[in-house]
Amino acid sequence: MRYPNVAHAQVALDELAKRFQCKTENPRSEAPPRVEAPGPGRLPDDDAELLRRAFAADNGARFSRCWTGENTDYHDDVSAGDLGLCSMLAFWAGPNGIARVDALFQRSGRMRPKWHEKHRADGATYGAMTLKRACVCT
């Protein structure tokens, strides 16, 4: 079926969202305190400050769920959840923070033995592959 514009496709879009159980967050009753994103010269120096900022950010609730190991935001795809947390940590750690992201991830509720398992013939571990993918875009 062809639709002349998106407005005519709303029923089909609603059905897809329902089928794939897309969840939308309810608007908050009050705005959270605004947290400034890191920029040049503004990266948090210590891990406690980095985590404080990440938990207080606009997506802090999602970060918190990822940090504790919940996977509701990733439709039970645990590997996607791992990548999601690494990507958020990479944002806060900056472009040269791959070792820091690794150390922080290993402190999170997502850490599991798979992180250190070799997954390629060249010896690359699942963790190294996930970190590389997450940190390449920051």
N, CA, C and O atoms as a GROMACS GRO file, in nm:
protein
  552
    1MET      N    1   0.083  -0.117   0.000
    1MET     CA    2   0.000   0.000   0.000
    1MET      C    3   0.088   0.124   0.000
    1MET      O    4   0.183   0.131   0.077
    2ARG      N    5   0.058   0.219  -0.084
    2ARG     CA    6   0.136   0.342  -0.094
    2ARG      C    7   0.060   0.454  -0.025
    2ARG      O    8  -0.062   0.466  -0.037
    3TYR      N    9   0.134   0.536   0.046
    3TYR     CA   10   0.075   0.650   0.115
    3TYR      C   11   0.129   0.778   0.053
    3TYR      O   12   0.250   0.788   0.030
    4PRO      N   13   0.042   0.877   0.025
    4PRO     CA   14   0.089   1.000  -0.035
    4PRO      C   15   0.180   1.081   0.058
    4PRO      O   16   0.266   1.155   0.010
    5ASN      N   17   0.162   1.068   0.187
    5ASN     CA   18   0.251   1.135   0.282
    5ASN      C   19   0.247   1.060   0.415
    5ASN      O   20   0.164   0.971   0.435
    6VAL      N   21   0.335   1.096   0.504
    6VAL     CA   22   0.348   1.025   0.631
    6VAL      C   23   0.219   1.032   0.714
    6VAL      O   24   0.185   0.936   0.783
    7ALA      N   25   0.149   1.144   0.708
    7ALA     CA   26   0.027   1.158   0.787
    7ALA      C   27  -0.073   1.047   0.756
    7ALA      O   28  -0.146   1.001   0.844
    8HIS      N   29  -0.077   1.004   0.631
    8HIS     CA   30  -0.170   0.898   0.592
    8HIS      C   31  -0.122   0.761   0.639
    8HIS      O   32  -0.199   0.665   0.638
    9ALA      N   33   0.001   0.751   0.678
    9ALA     CA   34   0.057   0.623   0.720
    9ALA      C   35   0.052   0.603   0.871
    9ALA      O   36   0.103   0.503   0.921
   10GLN      N   37  -0.007   0.696   0.944
   10GLN     CA   38  -0.003   0.689   1.090
   10GLN      C   39  -0.061   0.560   1.145
   10GLN      O   40  -0.006   0.504   1.240
   11VAL      N   41  -0.169   0.512   1.089
   11VAL     CA   42  -0.229   0.388   1.138
   11VAL      C   43  -0.131   0.272   1.123
   11VAL      O   44  -0.115   0.191   1.214
   12ALA      N   45  -0.065   0.265   1.007
   12ALA     CA   46   0.033   0.159   0.984
   12ALA      C   47   0.153   0.175   1.079
   12ALA      O   48   0.204   0.075   1.131
   13LEU      N   49   0.198   0.297   1.101
   13LEU     CA   50   0.310   0.321   1.192
   13LEU      C   51   0.273   0.283   1.335
   13LEU      O   52   0.354   0.224   1.406
   14ASP      N   53   0.151   0.316   1.377
   14ASP     CA   54   0.106   0.278   1.511
   14ASP      C   55   0.102   0.127   1.527
   14ASP      O   56   0.138   0.074   1.632
   15GLU      N   57   0.059   0.058   1.424
   15GLU     CA   58   0.053  -0.088   1.428
   15GLU      C   59   0.194  -0.148   1.438
   15GLU      O   60   0.215  -0.243   1.513
   16LEU      N   61   0.289  -0.092   1.363
   16LEU     CA   62   0.428  -0.140   1.372
   16LEU      C   63   0.485  -0.118   1.512
   16LEU      O   64   0.550  -0.205   1.569
   17ALA      N   65   0.459   0.000   1.565
   17ALA     CA   66   0.509   0.029   1.700
   17ALA      C   67   0.450  -0.068   1.801
   17ALA      O   68   0.519  -0.116   1.890
   18LYS      N   69   0.321  -0.096   1.786
   18LYS     CA   70   0.254  -0.191   1.876
   18LYS      C   71   0.312  -0.331   1.860
   18LYS      O   72   0.335  -0.400   1.958
   19ARG      N   73   0.336  -0.372   1.735
   19ARG     CA   74   0.388  -0.506   1.707
   19ARG      C   75   0.526  -0.526   1.767
   19ARG      O   76   0.556  -0.632   1.823
   20PHE      N   77   0.610  -0.424   1.755
   20PHE     CA   78   0.747  -0.436   1.805
   20PHE      C   79   0.762  -0.380   1.946
   20PHE      O   80   0.873  -0.365   1.996
   21GLN      N   81   0.651  -0.351   2.008
   21GLN     CA   82   0.646  -0.305   2.147
   21GLN      C   83   0.739  -0.188   2.172
   21GLN      O   84   0.810  -0.186   2.273
   22CYS      N   85   0.739  -0.092   2.082
   22CYS     CA   86   0.819   0.028   2.102
   22CYS      C   87   0.765   0.103   2.222
   22CYS      O   88   0.644   0.126   2.234
   23LYS      N   89   0.853   0.140   2.309
   23LYS     CA   90   0.812   0.210   2.431
   23LYS      C   91   0.851   0.356   2.419
   23LYS      O   92   0.961   0.389   2.375
   24THR      N   93   0.761   0.441   2.458
   24THR     CA   94   0.792   0.583   2.463
   24THR      C   95   0.791   0.623   2.608
   24THR      O   96   0.706   0.581   2.686
   25GLU      N   97   0.886   0.706   2.644
   25GLU     CA   98   0.895   0.750   2.782
   25GLU      C   99   0.787   0.856   2.807
   25GLU      O  100   0.758   0.938   2.720
   26ASN      N  101   0.730   0.851   2.925
   26ASN     CA  102   0.633   0.952   2.962
   26ASN      C  103   0.705   1.083   2.988
   26ASN      O  104   0.815   1.084   3.044
   27PRO      N  105   0.644   1.194   2.948
   27PRO     CA  106   0.709   1.322   2.977
   27PRO      C  107   0.721   1.341   3.128
   27PRO      O  108   0.632   1.301   3.203
   28ARG      N  109   0.828   1.401   3.169
   28ARG     CA  110   0.849   1.423   3.312
   28ARG      C  111   0.764   1.540   3.358
   28ARG      O  112   0.740   1.634   3.282
   29SER      N  113   0.718   1.534   3.482
   29SER     CA  114   0.636   1.642   3.535
   29SER      C  115   0.718   1.768   3.557
   29SER      O  116   0.665   1.879   3.546
   30GLU      N  117   0.842   1.754   3.587
   30GLU     CA  118   0.927   1.870   3.602
   30GLU      C  119   1.060   1.844   3.531
   30GLU      O  120   1.108   1.731   3.526
   31ALA      N  121   1.115   1.948   3.477
   31ALA     CA  122   1.239   1.934   3.400
   31ALA      C  123   1.355   1.903   3.495
   31ALA      O  124   1.368   1.966   3.599
   32PRO      N  125   1.440   1.805   3.458
   32PRO     CA  126   1.556   1.775   3.541
   32PRO      C  127   1.659   1.887   3.527
   32PRO      O  128   1.653   1.965   3.432
   33PRO      N  129   1.751   1.895   3.619
   33PRO     CA  130   1.854   1.998   3.605
   33PRO      C  131   1.934   1.972   3.478
   33PRO      O  132   1.966   1.858   3.446
   34ARG      N  133   1.966   2.076   3.408
   34ARG     CA  134   2.039   2.067   3.282
   34ARG      C  135   2.186   2.035   3.309
   34ARG      O  136   2.249   2.100   3.393
   35VAL      N  137   2.238   1.937   3.240
   35VAL     CA  138   2.379   1.900   3.254
   35VAL      C  139   2.447   1.930   3.122
   35VAL      O  140   2.403   1.886   3.016
   36GLU      N  141   2.553   2.005   3.130
   36GLU     CA  142   2.624   2.044   3.009
   36GLU      C  143   2.707   1.926   2.958
   36GLU      O  144   2.777   1.860   3.034
   37ALA      N  145   2.698   1.902   2.828
   37ALA     CA  146   2.776   1.795   2.767
   37ALA      C  147   2.923   1.834   2.770
   37ALA      O  148   2.958   1.952   2.767
   38PRO      N  149   3.010   1.734   2.775
   38PRO     CA  150   3.152   1.765   2.778
   38PRO      C  151   3.196   1.824   2.645
   38PRO      O  152   3.140   1.792   2.540
   39GLY      N  153   3.293   1.907   2.649
   39GLY     CA  154   3.350   1.964   2.528
   39GLY      C  155   3.500   1.974   2.548
   39GLY      O  156   3.551   1.926   2.649
   40PRO      N  157   3.569   2.035   2.456
   40PRO     CA  158   3.715   2.049   2.472
   40PRO      C  159   3.750   2.114   2.605
   40PRO      O  160   3.701   2.222   2.638
   41GLY      N  161   3.833   2.047   2.681
   41GLY     CA  162   3.876   2.098   2.810
   41GLY      C  163   3.774   2.081   2.921
   41GLY      O  164   3.797   2.127   3.033
   42ARG      N  165   3.660   2.016   2.893
   42ARG     CA  166   3.557   2.001   2.996
   42ARG      C  167   3.528   1.856   3.028
   42ARG      O  168   3.423   1.827   3.085
   43LEU      N  169   3.616   1.765   2.995
   43LEU     CA  170   3.595   1.625   3.028
   43LEU      C  171   3.618   1.604   3.177
   43LEU      O  172   3.715   1.656   3.232
   44PRO      N  173   3.531   1.529   3.242
   44PRO     CA  174   3.550   1.504   3.385
   44PRO      C  175   3.682   1.430   3.410
   44PRO      O  176   3.714   1.334   3.341
   45ASP      N  177   3.756   1.478   3.509
   45ASP     CA  178   3.886   1.418   3.538
   45ASP      C  179   3.876   1.286   3.614
   45ASP      O  180   3.957   1.196   3.593
   46ASP      N  181   3.778   1.275   3.702
   46ASP     CA  182   3.770   1.151   3.778
   46ASP      C  183   3.641   1.076   3.744
   46ASP      O  184   3.543   1.135   3.698
   47ASP      N  185   3.643   0.947   3.767
   47ASP     CA  186   3.531   0.861   3.730
   47ASP      C  187   3.404   0.896   3.805
   47ASP      O  188   3.295   0.887   3.748
   48ALA      N  189   3.414   0.934   3.931
   48ALA     CA  190   3.295   0.967   4.009
   48ALA      C  191   3.222   1.086   3.946
   48ALA      O  192   3.099   1.087   3.938
   49GLU      N  193   3.297   1.186   3.900
   49GLU     CA  194   3.236   1.303   3.836
   49GLU      C  195   3.178   1.266   3.701
   49GLU      O  196   3.071   1.314   3.664
   50LEU      N  197   3.246   1.182   3.626
   50LEU     CA  198   3.195   1.136   3.497
   50LEU      C  199   3.061   1.066   3.517
   50LEU      O  200   2.964   1.095   3.447
   51LEU      N  201   3.054   0.974   3.612
   51LEU     CA  202   2.931   0.901   3.639
   51LEU      C  203   2.822   0.994   3.692
   51LEU      O  204   2.705   0.979   3.656
   52ARG      N  205   2.857   1.088   3.777
   52ARG     CA  206   2.758   1.183   3.830
   52ARG      C  207   2.694   1.259   3.715
   52ARG      O  208   2.572   1.275   3.711
   53ARG      N  209   2.775   1.306   3.621
   53ARG     CA  210   2.722   1.380   3.506
   53ARG      C  211   2.636   1.291   3.418
   53ARG      O  212   2.530   1.333   3.370
   54ALA      N  213   2.680   1.168   3.396
   54ALA     CA  214   2.603   1.077   3.310
   54ALA      C  215   2.468   1.045   3.373
   54ALA      O  216   2.367   1.043   3.302
   55PHE      N  217   2.463   1.022   3.503
   55PHE     CA  218   2.336   0.993   3.571
   55PHE      C  219   2.243   1.114   3.573
   55PHE      O  220   2.121   1.099   3.575
   56ALA      N  221   2.300   1.236   3.571
   56ALA     CA  222   2.221   1.359   3.578
   56ALA      C  223   2.184   1.414   3.440
   56ALA      O  224   2.109   1.512   3.432
   57ALA      N  225   2.233   1.355   3.335
   57ALA     CA  226   2.207   1.404   3.199
   57ALA      C  227   2.062   1.381   3.158
   57ALA      O  228   1.988   1.312   3.227
   58ASP      N  229   2.023   1.439   3.047
   58ASP     CA  230   1.887   1.422   2.996
   58ASP      C  231   1.850   1.275   2.979
   58ASP      O  232   1.736   1.236   3.002
   59ASN      N  233   1.947   1.193   2.940
   59ASN     CA  234   1.922   1.049   2.924
   59ASN      C  235   1.971   0.971   3.046
   59ASN      O  236   2.005   0.853   3.036
   60GLY      N  237   1.975   1.036   3.160
   60GLY     CA  238   2.027   0.975   3.282
   60GLY      C  239   1.951   0.851   3.327
   60GLY      O  240   2.011   0.757   3.378
   61ALA      N  241   1.820   0.850   3.307
   61ALA     CA  242   1.741   0.732   3.346
   61ALA      C  243   1.782   0.612   3.261
   61ALA      O  244   1.795   0.501   3.312
   62ARG      N  245   1.801   0.636   3.133
   62ARG     CA  246   1.844   0.528   3.044
   62ARG      C  247   1.985   0.482   3.080
   62ARG      O  248   2.013   0.362   3.085
   63PHE      N  249   2.073   0.579   3.107
   63PHE     CA  250   2.209   0.545   3.148
   63PHE      C  251   2.205   0.460   3.275
   63PHE      O  252   2.276   0.360   3.285
   64SER      N  253   2.123   0.499   3.370
   64SER     CA  254   2.112   0.426   3.496
   64SER      C  255   2.067   0.282   3.474
   64SER      O  256   2.121   0.188   3.533
   65ARG      N  257   1.966   0.264   3.388
   65ARG     CA  258   1.919   0.128   3.358
   65ARG      C  259   2.030   0.046   3.293
   65ARG      O  260   2.048  -0.072   3.327
   66CYS      N  261   2.104   0.105   3.201
   66CYS     CA  262   2.215   0.033   3.138
   66CYS      C  263   2.323   0.000   3.239
   66CYS      O  264   2.374  -0.112   3.244
   67TRP      N  265   2.358   0.098   3.320
   67TRP     CA  266   2.465   0.082   3.419
   67TRP      C  267   2.436  -0.032   3.515
   67TRP      O  268   2.526  -0.109   3.550
   68THR      N  269   2.311  -0.045   3.557
   68THR     CA  270   2.276  -0.149   3.653
   68THR      C  271   2.256  -0.286   3.588
   68THR      O  272   2.243  -0.386   3.657
   69GLY      N  273   2.254  -0.289   3.456
   69GLY     CA  274   2.241  -0.416   3.385
   69GLY      C  275   2.103  -0.444   3.330
   69GLY      O  276   2.081  -0.549   3.269
   70GLU      N  277   2.009  -0.351   3.351
   70GLU     CA  278   1.876  -0.371   3.292
   70GLU      C  279   1.891  -0.367   3.140
   70GLU      O  280   1.982  -0.305   3.085
   71ASN      N  281   1.799  -0.434   3.074
   71ASN     CA  282   1.810  -0.440   2.928
   71ASN      C  283   1.680  -0.400   2.859
   71ASN      O  284   1.662  -0.426   2.740
   72THR      N  285   1.591  -0.336   2.933
   72THR     CA  286   1.461  -0.303   2.877
   72THR      C  287   1.469  -0.210   2.756
   72THR      O  288   1.383  -0.217   2.668
   73ASP      N  289   1.569  -0.126   2.750
   73ASP     CA  290   1.582  -0.032   2.638
   73ASP      C  291   1.631  -0.100   2.510
   73ASP      O  292   1.628  -0.040   2.403
   74TYR      N  293   1.675  -0.223   2.520
   74TYR     CA  294   1.734  -0.293   2.405
   74TYR      C  295   1.659  -0.420   2.370
   74TYR      O  296   1.715  -0.511   2.308
   75HIS      N  297   1.532  -0.427   2.409
   75HIS     CA  298   1.446  -0.541   2.373
   75HIS      C  299   1.513  -0.674   2.403
   75HIS      O  300   1.508  -0.767   2.323
   76ASP      N  301   1.577  -0.682   2.519
   76ASP     CA  302   1.643  -0.803   2.568
   76ASP      C  303   1.762  -0.848   2.484
   76ASP      O  304   1.805  -0.963   2.496
   77ASP      N  305   1.817  -0.761   2.401
   77ASP     CA  306   1.939  -0.792   2.327
   77ASP      C  307   2.056  -0.746   2.414
   77ASP      O  308   2.091  -0.628   2.416
   78VAL      N  309   2.114  -0.840   2.486
   78VAL     CA  310   2.217  -0.806   2.586
   78VAL      C  311   2.339  -0.741   2.522
   78VAL      O  312   2.395  -0.647   2.577
   79SER      N  313   2.380  -0.790   2.407
   79SER     CA  314   2.496  -0.731   2.340
   79SER      C  315   2.468  -0.588   2.296
   79SER      O  316   2.557  -0.503   2.304
   80ALA      N  317   2.348  -0.561   2.250
   80ALA     CA  318   2.311  -0.424   2.214
   80ALA      C  319   2.314  -0.334   2.337
   80ALA      O  320   2.353  -0.218   2.328
   81GLY      N  321   2.273  -0.387   2.451
   81GLY     CA  322   2.280  -0.312   2.576
   81GLY      C  323   2.423  -0.282   2.616
   81GLY      O  324   2.454  -0.173   2.664
   82ASP      N  325   2.512  -0.379   2.596
   82ASP     CA  326   2.655  -0.356   2.625
   82ASP      C  327   2.709  -0.243   2.537
   82ASP      O  328   2.778  -0.154   2.586
   83LEU      N  329   2.677  -0.249   2.410
   83LEU     CA  330   2.722  -0.146   2.316
   83LEU      C  331   2.662  -0.010   2.353
   83LEU      O  332   2.729   0.092   2.345
   84GLY      N  333   2.535  -0.011   2.393
   84GLY     CA  334   2.471   0.114   2.432
   84GLY      C  335   2.541   0.179   2.550
   84GLY      O  336   2.566   0.299   2.548
   85LEU      N  337   2.572   0.101   2.654
   85LEU     CA  338   2.641   0.157   2.770
   85LEU      C  339   2.780   0.206   2.730
   85LEU      O  340   2.820   0.315   2.770
   86CYS      N  341   2.852   0.128   2.653
   86CYS     CA  342   2.986   0.170   2.609
   86CYS      C  343   2.980   0.299   2.528
   86CYS      O  344   3.067   0.385   2.542
   87SER      N  345   2.878   0.313   2.445
   87SER     CA  346   2.864   0.434   2.365
   87SER      C  347   2.837   0.556   2.453
   87SER      O  348   2.894   0.663   2.431
   88MET      N  349   2.751   0.539   2.553
   88MET     CA  350   2.725   0.650   2.644
   88MET      C  351   2.849   0.685   2.726
   88MET      O  352   2.880   0.803   2.746
   89LEU      N  353   2.920   0.583   2.772
   89LEU     CA  354   3.044   0.609   2.846
   89LEU      C  355   3.148   0.677   2.757
   89LEU      O  356   3.221   0.765   2.803
   90ALA      N  357   3.155   0.637   2.632
   90ALA     CA  358   3.251   0.697   2.538
   90ALA      C  359   3.220   0.845   2.518
   90ALA      O  360   3.311   0.926   2.506
   91PHE      N  361   3.094   0.880   2.514
   91PHE     CA  362   3.055   1.021   2.501
   91PHE      C  363   3.114   1.101   2.616
   91PHE      O  364   3.171   1.208   2.594
   92TRP      N  365   3.102   1.050   2.738
   92TRP     CA  366   3.149   1.123   2.854
   92TRP      C  367   3.300   1.115   2.872
   92TRP      O  368   3.360   1.206   2.928
   93ALA      N  369   3.362   1.007   2.826
   93ALA     CA  370   3.506   0.990   2.844
   93ALA      C  371   3.587   1.062   2.736
   93ALA      O  372   3.705   1.091   2.755
   94GLY      N  373   3.524   1.089   2.623
   94GLY     CA  374   3.594   1.158   2.515
   94GLY      C  375   3.659   1.062   2.417
   94GLY      O  376   3.664   0.942   2.440
   95PRO      N  377   3.709   1.117   2.307
   95PRO     CA  378   3.759   1.034   2.197
   95PRO      C  379   3.881   0.949   2.230
   95PRO      O  380   3.907   0.850   2.161
   96ASN      N  381   3.956   0.985   2.332
   96ASN     CA  382   4.075   0.906   2.366
   96ASN      C  383   4.054   0.826   2.493
   96ASN      O  384   4.151   0.786   2.558
   97GLY      N  385   3.929   0.801   2.529
   97GLY     CA  386   3.901   0.738   2.657
   97GLY      C  387   3.867   0.590   2.652
   97GLY      O  388   3.796   0.542   2.739
   98ILE      N  389   3.916   0.517   2.552
   98ILE     CA  390   3.878   0.376   2.538
   98ILE      C  391   3.917   0.293   2.660
   98ILE      O  392   3.839   0.207   2.703
   99ALA      N  393   4.034   0.317   2.718
   99ALA     CA  394   4.075   0.242   2.837
   99ALA      C  395   3.986   0.278   2.956
   99ALA      O  396   3.954   0.194   3.040
  100ARG      N  397   3.947   0.404   2.962
  100ARG     CA  398   3.859   0.448   3.070
  100ARG      C  399   3.720   0.387   3.056
  100ARG      O  400   3.660   0.344   3.155
  101VAL      N  401   3.669   0.382   2.934
  101VAL     CA  402   3.539   0.321   2.909
  101VAL      C  403   3.545   0.173   2.950
  101VAL      O  404   3.452   0.122   3.012
  102ASP      N  405   3.653   0.106   2.914
  102ASP     CA  406   3.670  -0.035   2.949
  102ASP      C  407   3.666  -0.053   3.101
  102ASP      O  408   3.595  -0.141   3.152
  103ALA      N  409   3.741   0.028   3.173
  103ALA     CA  410   3.746   0.016   3.319
  103ALA      C  411   3.610   0.045   3.382
  103ALA      O  412   3.569  -0.024   3.475
  104LEU      N  413   3.541   0.146   3.331
  104LEU     CA  414   3.409   0.179   3.385
  104LEU      C  415   3.309   0.068   3.354
  104LEU      O  416   3.231   0.030   3.441
  105PHE      N  417   3.311   0.018   3.232
  105PHE     CA  418   3.217  -0.088   3.195
  105PHE      C  419   3.235  -0.208   3.288
  105PHE      O  420   3.137  -0.269   3.331
  106GLN      N  421   3.359  -0.241   3.319
  106GLN     CA  422   3.385  -0.357   3.404
  106GLN      C  423   3.337  -0.337   3.547
  106GLN      O  424   3.326  -0.434   3.622
  107ARG      N  425   3.308  -0.214   3.586
  107ARG     CA  426   3.250  -0.185   3.719
  107ARG      C  427   3.098  -0.187   3.716
  107ARG      O  428   3.033  -0.184   3.820
  108SER      N  429   3.040  -0.192   3.597
  108SER     CA  430   2.895  -0.180   3.583
  108SER      C  431   2.826  -0.314   3.607
  108SER      O  432   2.890  -0.418   3.616
  109GLY      N  433   2.695  -0.309   3.617
  109GLY     CA  434   2.614  -0.429   3.632
  109GLY      C  435   2.604  -0.512   3.505
  109GLY      O  436   2.545  -0.620   3.506
  110ARG      N  437   2.660  -0.463   3.396
  110ARG     CA  438   2.657  -0.535   3.269
  110ARG      C  439   2.776  -0.631   3.256
  110ARG      O  440   2.776  -0.718   3.168
  111MET      N  441   2.875  -0.616   3.339
  111MET     CA  442   2.996  -0.697   3.325
  111MET      C  443   2.964  -0.845   3.341
  111MET      O  444   2.891  -0.886   3.431
  112ARG      N  445   3.020  -0.924   3.250
  112ARG     CA  446   3.002  -1.070   3.253
  112ARG      C  447   3.125  -1.134   3.192
  112ARG      O  448   3.202  -1.066   3.126
  113PRO      N  449   3.146  -1.264   3.213
  113PRO     CA  450   3.267  -1.330   3.164
  113PRO      C  451   3.288  -1.316   3.013
  113PRO      O  452   3.402  -1.318   2.966
  114LYS      N  453   3.182  -1.304   2.937
  114LYS     CA  454   3.192  -1.291   2.792
  114LYS      C  455   3.283  -1.175   2.752
  114LYS      O  456   3.344  -1.179   2.645
  115TRP      N  457   3.292  -1.072   2.835
  115TRP     CA  458   3.372  -0.952   2.804
  115TRP      C  459   3.515  -0.988   2.768
  115TRP      O  460   3.576  -0.925   2.682
  116HIS      N  461   3.570  -1.090   2.835
  116HIS     CA  462   3.711  -1.127   2.814
  116HIS      C  463   3.729  -1.247   2.720
  116HIS      O  464   3.842  -1.290   2.697
  117GLU      N  465   3.620  -1.301   2.667
  117GLU     CA  466   3.630  -1.417   2.577
  117GLU      C  467   3.677  -1.375   2.439
  117GLU      O  468   3.636  -1.271   2.386
  118LYS      N  469   3.763  -1.458   2.382
  118LYS     CA  470   3.809  -1.433   2.244
  118LYS      C  471   3.697  -1.470   2.148
  118LYS      O  472   3.634  -1.575   2.158
  119HIS      N  473   3.674  -1.379   2.053
  119HIS     CA  474   3.564  -1.398   1.959
  119HIS      C  475   3.609  -1.392   1.814
  119HIS      O  476   3.525  -1.399   1.723
  120ARG      N  477   3.737  -1.379   1.790
  120ARG     CA  478   3.787  -1.376   1.652
  120ARG      C  479   3.919  -1.450   1.644
  120ARG      O  480   3.987  -1.470   1.745
  121ALA      N  481   3.953  -1.489   1.525
  121ALA     CA  482   4.078  -1.564   1.503
  121ALA      C  483   4.201  -1.483   1.542
  121ALA      O  484   4.303  -1.540   1.580
  122ASP      N  485   4.193  -1.350   1.533
  122ASP     CA  486   4.308  -1.267   1.568
  122ASP      C  487   4.322  -1.246   1.719
  122ASP      O  488   4.411  -1.175   1.765
  123GLY      N  489   4.233  -1.309   1.796
  123GLY     CA  490   4.241  -1.302   1.942
  123GLY      C  491   4.161  -1.188   2.004
  123GLY      O  492   4.163  -1.170   2.126
  124ALA      N  493   4.092  -1.111   1.922
  124ALA     CA  494   4.013  -0.999   1.975
  124ALA      C  495   3.903  -1.052   2.066
  124ALA      O  496   3.832  -1.147   2.032
  125THR      N  497   3.890  -0.989   2.181
  125THR     CA  498   3.786  -1.030   2.276
  125THR      C  499   3.655  -0.958   2.243
  125THR      O  500   3.653  -0.858   2.172
  126TYR      N  501   3.548  -1.012   2.298
  126TYR     CA  502   3.417  -0.949   2.282
  126TYR      C  503   3.423  -0.805   2.334
  126TYR      O  504   3.371  -0.714   2.271
  127GLY      N  505   3.487  -0.785   2.448
  127GLY     CA  506   3.498  -0.650   2.505
  127GLY      C  507   3.573  -0.556   2.414
  127GLY      O  508   3.528  -0.443   2.392
  128ALA      N  509   3.687  -0.599   2.361
  128ALA     CA  510   3.766  -0.513   2.272
  128ALA      C  511   3.687  -0.477   2.146
  128ALA      O  512   3.693  -0.364   2.099
  129MET      N  513   3.614  -0.574   2.094
  129MET     CA  514   3.534  -0.548   1.974
  129MET      C  515   3.421  -0.448   2.005
  129MET      O  516   3.393  -0.360   1.924
  130THR      N  517   3.358  -0.463   2.119
  130THR     CA  518   3.249  -0.373   2.159
  130THR      C  519   3.303  -0.232   2.182
  130THR      O  520   3.243  -0.134   2.138
  131LEU      N  521   3.416  -0.223   2.251
  131LEU     CA  522   3.478  -0.092   2.276
  131LEU      C  523   3.517  -0.022   2.146
  131LEU      O  524   3.494   0.098   2.130
  132LYS      N  525   3.574  -0.096   2.055
  132LYS     CA  526   3.616  -0.037   1.928
  132LYS      C  527   3.496   0.018   1.853
  132LYS      O  528   3.502   0.127   1.796
  133ARG      N  529   3.389  -0.057   1.854
  133ARG     CA  530   3.268  -0.013   1.784
  133ARG      C  531   3.207   0.110   1.852
  133ARG      O  532   3.162   0.202   1.785
  134ALA      N  533   3.205   0.110   1.984
  134ALA     CA  534   3.145   0.222   2.058
  134ALA      C  535   3.230   0.348   2.048
  134ALA      O  536   3.176   0.458   2.038
  135CYS      N  537   3.359   0.334   2.052
  135CYS     CA  538   3.447   0.450   2.058
  135CYS      C  539   3.485   0.506   1.922
  135CYS      O  540   3.544   0.614   1.915
  136VAL      N  541   3.454   0.438   1.816
  136VAL     CA  542   3.490   0.487   1.682
  136VAL      C  543   3.405   0.606   1.643
  136VAL      O  544   3.446   0.687   1.560
  137CYS      N  545   3.288   0.620   1.701
  137CYS     CA  546   3.196   0.726   1.663
  137CYS      C  547   3.205   0.848   1.751
  137CYS      O  548   3.138   0.948   1.724
  138THR      N  549   3.285   0.845   1.856
  138THR     CA  550   3.288   0.960   1.947
  138THR      C  551   3.386   1.063   1.900
  138THR      O  552   3.402   1.167   1.964
   0.00000   0.00000   0.00000
